Amino acid sequence: MTSTTIIDIWVSDLTFPGYMDWWSEQAIAFQEAHPEYQVAVRGLDFFTGPRQIAEAVAAGRGPAVAEYYFYMGQVARDTRSPDGAPHWTSVERAIDGRTEILGEPVVTDDIVPAVRDYYTMHGDLMSMPSVATTSLLYANTDLLERAGLSRLPRTWNEVEAACAALTDLGGAPSHGITWSNHGMFFQQALATQGGALTDHGNGRTGRAGRIDLQSAEMLAWVNWWRRLHDNGHYLHTGGIPDWQGTFQAFADGRTGLRISSSNDVSYMAEAARGQGFGIAVGPFPYRDGTPFAGNAIAGSSFWLADRLDPATRDGALAFLQFVHSPRNAARRHRISSFLPLTHAAFDLLEAEGWFDRHPYHRAASDALRNRPDGRPELWPPSQGAVFGEFARVQDLMTGAMRDVLGGADPQDRFAEATRSAQSLLDAYNAACSTTSPADPETLRIECFTGAEAYSGTDLENVVRLQR
């Protein structure tokens, strides 16, 4: 009688309708192809998942594979098994140069550079990307045409001019642009300018020890944002982060432009269709007079436990390759709008005519592949920050920005935020020199003071997708 190897895969449930169904289907399909394995998929609460993982690891009951939100990478690297050894190992080292595992072709070398770069440290792919998004600019083309604008704005100055033209129309829209007060847009604004949040190459050439929320690049972004607001061009909904509120404003025609996640593309297109206006999607605008330097991504990745027995290790690795096969990855993009993670998945979607029928869906891939300033080099760098206490530092950034929009001095307010962020980072680094991250606040995915929790279903409150 052949024994069955159980592979525990812990997945962060992003709460979009039917999100975990896809994972259940993948587990069943993998088991049918590999009957010697049983894939036990467990959905984790998006906001408390890292704490659930930490508690299980501390008790010696950690899974073979666990999914962490993208900026929790430092927490994953600092997590230790009960004997004090690092709990997670590098996916690339575990693959060890193999081109297939249990007959499943290895796809890690085919991951698009913008995503692979983020999860790579010192040339080593630490974890397997699972979903990825980036920041995009959405436009109501009916309003743009009425304002005499023939294309999407590409730079900050062009956005400002477009907003002026839109608000000069009279009546609707009341404002030119809106976006959520969320850390991903701070990161993208810094990335386009070549700025960083921390020392040591944004925490990529060594552990981040110093944090700077008042850099020239940060203040350029903050001051531009404030100017848009002061001139009546930026619609501040008042909430943090308020994805639903900014989406509703765009859907209602109260703004002609919205910056948001690429994962919103299906919802944005459906809202435009339902309201009867055209939509265009393009890259996040970059700062005039500053060479475009790169992009930031968001998403999550799978971390592989170290010291697994060979059967469990290879089963886990094979499953990760299986779910990222071209056909599976392409199907996931079609049903979720997440970025096609591999070149092969993108090519399959293109060959099937998906992008011809749904042109908005290629915008994220194009934004990460091409430079908006027209330079010919492909795949600009994606070197997002890696450090502990990211969620609480994000709370400091967004809180400071809220105060600036309310009249606070940008330099003073972000200097204050920097001091608070540095204290958090110092305490985190000191604690992790001897033990795993364990503070429940440190392990939170989002930590917005005085803000309501949100989920993927919030977008469904504005428009429902047909699935």
C-alpha positions in Angstrom: 0.0 0.0 0.0 1.4 3.4 -1.0 1.5 6.0 1.6 0.2 9.5 1.0 2.3 12.6 1.7 0.3 15.6 3.1 1.4 19.0 2.0 0.1 21.9 4.2 -0.3 25.0 2.1 -1.5 28.1 4.0 -3.0 30.8 1.7 -3.9 34.3 2.5 -7.6 34.8 1.7 -8.0 38.1 -0.1 -11.8 37.9 0.4 -12.7 38.5 -3.2 -15.8 36.4 -4.0 -14.8 32.9 -4.8 -11.1 33.6 -4.1 -10.4 30.4 -2.2 -12.4 28.2 -4.7 -9.5 28.5 -7.2 -7.1 27.2 -4.6 -9.3 24.2 -3.8 -9.6 23.4 -7.5 -5.8 23.6 -7.9 -5.3 21.2 -5.0 -7.7 18.7 -6.4 -6.1 18.9 -9.9 -2.6 18.4 -8.5 -3.7 15.4 -6.5 -5.2 13.8 -9.6 -1.9 14.2 -11.3 0.1 13.2 -8.2 -2.1 10.7 -6.3 0.8 10.1 -3.8 0.1 13.6 -2.4 -2.7 15.2 -0.5 -2.7 19.0 -0.7 -4.2 20.5 2.4 -5.0 24.2 1.6 -5.9 26.4 4.5 -7.2 29.9 4.0 -5.8 32.5 6.4 -7.4 35.7 7.4 -5.8 38.4 5.3 -5.1 40.7 8.2 -4.0 38.2 10.9 -2.4 35.5 8.7 1.2 36.3 9.7 0.3 36.0 13.4 -1.4 32.6 12.7 1.8 31.5 10.9 4.0 32.8 13.7 2.1 31.0 16.4 2.1 27.7 14.5 5.9 27.9 13.8 6.6 28.7 17.5 4.6 25.6 18.5 6.4 23.4 16.0 3.3 23.1 13.8 4.2 25.3 10.9 3.0 24.4 7.3 5.3 23.3 4.5 4.4 26.5 2.6 2.9 29.8 3.8 1.9 32.9 2.0 3.1 36.3 3.2 2.0 39.7 2.0 4.8 41.3 -0.1 6.1 43.7 2.6 6.2 41.0 5.3 9.3 39.5 3.7 11.6 40.8 6.5 9.3 39.1 9.0 9.5 35.9 7.1 13.3 36.1 7.0 13.4 36.8 10.7 11.1 33.9 11.7 12.8 31.1 13.5 11.9 27.5 14.4 11.8 26.5 18.1 15.4 25.5 18.0 16.4 29.0 16.8 17.3 28.1 13.2 15.7 30.2 10.3 12.4 28.6 9.6 12.1 29.4 5.9 14.5 28.6 3.2 15.2 30.0 -0.3 12.9 28.6 -3.0 15.8 28.9 -5.4 18.2 26.9 -3.2 15.6 24.2 -2.7 15.0 23.9 -6.4 18.8 23.5 -6.7 19.1 24.0 -10.5 16.4 21.4 -11.4 14.3 22.1 -14.5 11.4 19.9 -13.4 10.2 18.5 -10.1 8.0 15.4 -10.1 7.4 16.1 -13.8 6.3 19.7 -13.3 8.4 22.1 -15.3 10.2 24.7 -13.1 8.9 28.2 -14.0 10.9 30.4 -11.6 13.3 31.6 -14.4 10.2 32.6 -16.4 8.8 35.0 -13.8 8.6 38.5 -15.2 11.6 40.5 -14.0 9.6 43.2 -12.2 8.1 40.6 -9.9 11.1 38.3 -9.6 13.3 41.3 -8.7 11.2 42.2 -5.7 11.5 38.8 -4.1 15.2 38.3 -4.9 17.9 39.1 -2.4 21.6 38.9 -3.3 20.7 37.1 -6.5 18.6 34.5 -4.7 14.9 34.1 -5.2 13.8 33.8 -1.6 10.1 33.1 -2.1 7.7 32.1 -4.9 5.5 35.0 -6.1 1.9 34.1 -5.9 0.0 37.3 -6.9 1.2 40.6 -8.1 -0.2 44.1 -8.8 1.1 47.5 -9.6 -0.2 51.1 -9.6 -2.1 52.4 -12.7 -3.9 55.5 -13.9 -7.5 55.1 -14.9 -9.4 57.7 -17.0 -13.0 58.4 -18.0 -12.4 59.0 -21.7 -15.7 60.7 -22.2 -14.7 63.4 -19.7 -11.2 63.6 -21.2 -12.6 64.2 -24.7 -15.0 66.9 -23.4 -12.0 68.6 -21.8 -10.1 68.4 -25.1 -7.6 65.8 -24.0 -6.7 63.1 -26.5 -4.5 60.8 -24.4 -3.8 59.9 -20.8 -1.4 62.2 -18.9 2.0 60.7 -18.4 3.7 63.1 -16.0 2.8 65.0 -12.8 2.6 68.3 -14.7 0.4 66.7 -17.4 -1.9 65.3 -14.6 -2.1 68.8 -13.2 -3.0 70.3 -16.6 -5.6 67.5 -17.2 -7.2 68.2 -13.8 -7.4 71.9 -14.6 -9.1 71.1 -18.0 -11.5 68.7 -16.3 -12.6 71.0 -13.6 -13.0 73.9 -16.0 -15.8 71.9 -17.7 -18.3 73.1 -15.0 -20.7 70.8 -13.3 -19.2 67.3 -13.4 -16.6 66.3 -12.5 -16.1 68.3 -9.3 -12.5 67.2 -9.1 -9.9 66.0 -11.6 -8.4 63.0 -9.8 -8.6 60.9 -6.7 -6.6 58.0 -5.2 -6.5 56.2 -1.9 -4.2 57.3 0.9 -2.3 54.1 0.9 1.4 53.2 1.2 1.6 51.5 -2.3 1.3 54.9 -4.0 4.0 56.4 -1.8 6.2 53.4 -2.8 5.4 53.8 -6.5 6.1 57.6 -6.4 9.4 57.0 -4.8 10.3 54.1 -7.2 9.7 56.3 -10.3 12.1 58.9 -8.9 14.7 56.4 -7.7 14.0 57.2 -4.1 14.2 54.8 -1.1 12.5 54.4 2.2 15.5 53.0 4.0 19.3 52.7 3.9 21.2 49.6 2.5 19.6 49.8 -0.9 16.1 50.0 0.5 16.9 47.1 2.8 18.1 44.9 -0.1 21.9 44.9 0.3 21.7 44.6 4.1 19.2 44.9 6.9 17.5 48.2 6.9 18.7 50.3 9.9 17.7 53.9 9.0 14.4 55.0 7.6 13.7 58.3 5.9 10.2 59.6 5.3 11.3 63.1 4.5 13.7 62.5 1.6 13.7 64.9 -1.3 11.7 62.3 -3.4 9.1 61.8 -0.7 8.6 65.5 -0.2 8.3 66.1 -3.9 5.5 63.6 -4.0 3.8 65.0 -0.9 4.0 68.6 -2.0 2.7 67.8 -5.5 -0.2 65.9 -3.9 -0.9 68.8 -1.5 -0.8 71.3 -4.4 -3.4 69.2 -6.3 -5.6 69.2 -3.3 -5.2 72.9 -2.5 -6.1 73.8 -6.1 -9.3 71.7 -6.0 -8.0 69.1 -8.3 -7.5 66.1 -6.0 -10.6 64.7 -4.3 -9.8 63.8 -0.7 -12.6 61.5 0.5 -11.4 61.8 4.1 -10.8 58.1 4.7 -7.7 56.0 5.1 -7.2 54.2 2.8 -10.8 54.3 1.4 -10.5 52.2 -1.7 -14.3 52.0 -1.9 -14.8 55.8 -1.6 -12.3 56.7 -4.3 -13.7 54.0 -6.6 -17.3 55.2 -6.0 -16.2 58.8 -6.8 -14.8 57.7 -10.2 -17.7 55.5 -11.0 -20.1 58.3 -10.3 -18.2 60.7 -12.6 -17.1 63.0 -9.7 -13.5 62.7 -11.0 -12.2 62.0 -14.5 -9.0 60.3 -13.3 -8.2 57.7 -10.6 -4.9 56.1 -9.5 -5.4 52.6 -8.1 -4.2 49.1 -8.1 -4.0 47.1 -11.3 -6.2 44.5 -9.6 -9.1 47.0 -9.9 -9.1 46.8 -13.7 -12.1 44.4 -14.0 -14.1 46.5 -11.5 -13.2 49.8 -13.2 -14.1 48.5 -16.6 -17.4 47.1 -15.4 -18.2 50.4 -13.7 -17.5 52.3 -16.9 -19.7 49.9 -18.9 -22.5 50.2 -16.4 -22.4 54.0 -16.3 -22.0 54.2 -20.1 -18.6 55.9 -20.3 -15.4 54.9 -21.9 -12.3 54.0 -20.0 -8.5 54.1 -20.6 -5.8 52.6 -18.5 -2.1 53.5 -18.4 1.0 53.7 -16.2 1.4 55.6 -13.0 2.5 59.2 -13.8 6.1 60.1 -13.2 7.8 63.4 -12.0 8.8 65.9 -14.7 12.5 66.6 -15.0 13.5 63.4 -13.1 14.6 60.4 -15.1 12.1 57.5 -14.7 13.9 55.0 -12.4 11.6 52.1 -11.9 8.4 50.6 -10.4 7.0 49.2 -7.3 4.8 46.1 -7.0 2.4 44.7 -4.4 1.1 41.2 -3.9 2.2 38.2 -2.0 4.6 35.2 -2.2 5.0 31.7 -0.9 7.7 30.8 1.6 9.0 27.2 1.9 9.8 25.7 5.2 13.4 24.5 5.7 14.4 21.0 6.7 11.3 19.3 5.2 11.7 15.7 4.3 12.6 15.3 0.6 9.1 13.9 -0.4 7.3 16.9 1.3 9.8 19.4 0.0 9.5 18.2 -3.6 5.8 17.9 -3.4 5.5 21.5 -2.2 7.9 22.7 -4.9 6.0 20.8 -7.5 2.7 22.2 -6.4 4.1 25.8 -6.7 5.3 25.1 -10.2 1.9 23.5 -11.1 -0.2 26.4 -10.0 2.1 28.7 -12.0 2.1 26.7 -15.2 1.2 28.8 -18.2 -2.4 27.5 -18.4 -3.1 27.8 -14.7 -1.5 31.2 -14.4 -3.3 32.5 -17.5 -6.6 31.2 -16.1 -6.0 32.9 -12.8 -5.4 36.2 -14.5 -8.6 35.9 -16.5 -10.7 35.3 -13.3 -8.9 37.7 -10.9 -7.1 40.4 -13.0 -3.8 39.7 -11.1 -0.7 40.2 -13.2 0.3 37.2 -15.4 3.3 36.2 -13.4 5.3 34.5 -16.2 6.2 35.4 -19.8 4.6 32.1 -20.9 1.3 32.9 -19.2 1.2 36.4 -20.8 2.1 34.9 -24.2 -0.7 32.3 -23.9 -3.2 35.0 -23.1 -2.1 37.0 -26.1 -2.2 34.0 -28.4 -5.7 33.2 -27.3 -6.8 36.8 -28.1 -7.6 37.6 -24.5 -5.9 41.0 -24.6 -7.6 41.8 -27.9 -11.0 41.3 -26.3 -9.9 42.8 -23.0 -7.3 45.4 -23.8 -7.3 47.0 -20.3 -6.0 43.7 -18.9 -2.6 44.1 -20.5 -2.0 47.6 -19.0 -0.3 46.3 -15.9 2.1 44.1 -17.8 2.8 46.9 -20.2 3.4 49.4 -17.4 6.0 47.1 -15.8 7.7 46.1 -19.1 7.9 49.5 -20.8 9.3 52.9 -19.6 6.7 55.7 -19.8 9.4 58.2 -20.8 9.9 56.5 -24.1 13.4 55.0 -23.4 13.8 51.7 -25.2 15.1 49.6 -22.3 12.6 47.0 -21.1 11.7 45.9 -17.5 12.8 48.9 -15.3 14.0 47.9 -11.9 11.6 46.9 -9.1 13.5 47.4 -5.9 10.8 48.0 -3.3 11.7 48.5 0.3 12.2 45.5 2.7 12.2 46.2 6.4 10.3 45.3 9.6 7.3 47.2 10.9 6.2 48.1 7.4 2.5 48.2 8.3 2.9 50.6 11.2 5.3 52.8 9.2 2.7 52.9 6.4 0.2 54.1 9.0 2.6 56.9 9.9 3.0 57.9 6.3 -0.7 58.0 5.6 -1.5 59.7 8.8 1.1 62.4 8.0 -0.4 62.9 4.6 -3.9 63.3 6.0 -2.6 66.0 8.2 -0.8 67.7 5.4 -4.0 67.7 3.4 -5.5 69.3 6.4 -3.0 72.1 6.5 0.1 70.8 8.3 3.6 71.7 7.1 4.9 68.8 5.0 8.5 69.1 6.1 7.7 69.2 9.8 5.0 66.5 9.7 7.0 64.0 7.8 10.0 64.7 10.0 7.9 63.8 12.9 6.7 60.6 11.1 10.4 59.8 10.4 11.3 60.0 14.1 8.4 57.7 15.0 9.2 55.3 12.2 12.8 55.1 13.3 11.8 54.2 16.8 9.6 51.4 15.5 12.4 50.0 13.3 15.0 50.2 16.0 12.8 48.3 18.4 12.0 45.7 15.7 15.7 45.1 14.8 16.6 44.8 18.5 13.9 42.3 19.2 14.7 40.2 16.2 18.3 39.9 17.1 17.3 37.3 19.6 13.9 36.0 18.7 11.2 35.7 16.0 8.8 38.6 15.4 6.0 37.9 17.8 4.4 41.3 18.7 0.8 41.1 17.3 1.1 44.7 16.1 4.4 43.8 14.2 2.6 40.9 12.5 -0.4 43.0 11.2 -0.8 43.3 7.5 -2.5 46.7 7.8 -2.4 49.1 10.7 -4.3 52.2 10.0 -5.0 54.2 13.2 -8.7 55.1 13.4 -9.5 53.5 10.1 -12.0 50.8 9.3 -10.9 47.4 8.1 -11.5 46.8 4.4 -11.5 43.8 2.2 -11.7 42.8 -1.4 -15.4 42.6 -1.2 -15.5 46.4 -0.7 -15.2 46.8 -4.5 -18.3 44.6 -4.9 -20.2 47.3 -3.0 -19.7 49.6 -5.9 -20.1 47.2 -8.8 -20.6 43.4 -9.0 -18.6 41.3 -11.4 -20.3 38.5 -13.3 -18.4 35.3 -12.6 
